[in-house]
Amino acid sequence: MNGQGVTLALLLQNKELKYFERLHSKYFNSSFCIIYTAISQFYLKYEKLPTQSELELENCRKIKSLNAILALKQIDIPDIDPEIAITVLENHFAQQFTLHQVKSLVQVL
């Protein structure tokens, strides 16, 4: 199960601003960051969170974005509370960031 993909799929399914506000592009690898960016741009333009179909339509001429968005459809969305998915995503980012900082510090020493 991919936590980044599941979180974005849940966001598009639930469309609650409180979840979107907790997300940051730095939480996502390059593939999922494309989707996060598309959602962010849609929100800035229309002042609402998109459905999967709205996001596809909005990005129909942007092949790279559209392919990433269509791939998101392939993710089986488990019965998970979006709050939990976002917390896991935040924790994973914090762990990766801390590990990177420790490695950088060790290299300096």
N, C-alpha and C positions, 0 to 999 in steps of 0.2 A: 504494500500500500504506500502510495506516495503522498506524504503529508502536505506538500505544496499544492499538488493538483487537487487533492480532496478539499483543502481549505478554499481554493478558488471556486471549485464546483459548488460547494456549500454556500458560498457567498452569492453566486448567481442564482441559486435555488431559493435562498432565504431573503435576499435583497434588503437586509437590515443595515442601515447606516452605521449603527454602533459597532458592527463587526468590521466594516470597511475602514472605519477610522482607526482601528488598531493595527492595520496592516501597513507595511512599508516595502518598497521595492527591494531593499537590501535583504529581505527575508527569502527571496526567490532566486533560483538559478536563472540563467539567461533564457531558457525555454519558457519558464513560467513567468518571468519578468515581462515578457512580451504581452502576456494575457493581462497581468496586473496593470501594465501601462495602458492597454486598450480600455480596461474598465475605468481607470482613472480619467482618461481623456473623455470617455462617454459621460462620466459623472460631471466633469467640468462643463461640457457642452450642454447637457440636458438637465442637470441638477437632479438626477435620479440614478439609481443603480440599474444596470441593464439586465434583461433576461438573456439567456444563452442566444436565443434567436435574434434579439435586438443587437447584440454584440457582433454576431455573424454578419448581419445586414450592414451595420455601420462600418465593418472592416472588409467588405466583400471585394474591394479593389486593392487591398493590402495583402498580398499573397502570404507573406511570412506570418503576419498576424492571424489571418484567417485559418491557415493550416494549424497553428498552435491552438486556436480557439476550437476548431473542429476536433483536434486530438483530445481536448478536455472532455468531449462527449463520450469518449471511450472509457473513462474512469468510472468504475462502479462506485456510486456514492453510498457509503455505509451509513448505518443509523447512528450517527455521531452528532452530538450537540456542537454547533459551530464554535461556541465558547471554548470547548475542550480542544478542538482542532487548532484554533488560533493560539491557545496557550502552549500546546505542544510545538507549534511552529516557532513561537517566540523563544521557547526554551532551547530548541535545536539551534536557532540562530545564536543565542547567547553562548551556548557551549562551543560552537564552531568559532565564534569570535574570540572567546577566551583562550581556546586552544591555539589559535593563530597568534595571539599576543604572547602567550607563553613561549611558543616556538621562536618567535622573533627575539624575545628577551634572552633565551638560551643561546641563540646564535651570536648575539652581541657579547655575551660573556665568554 
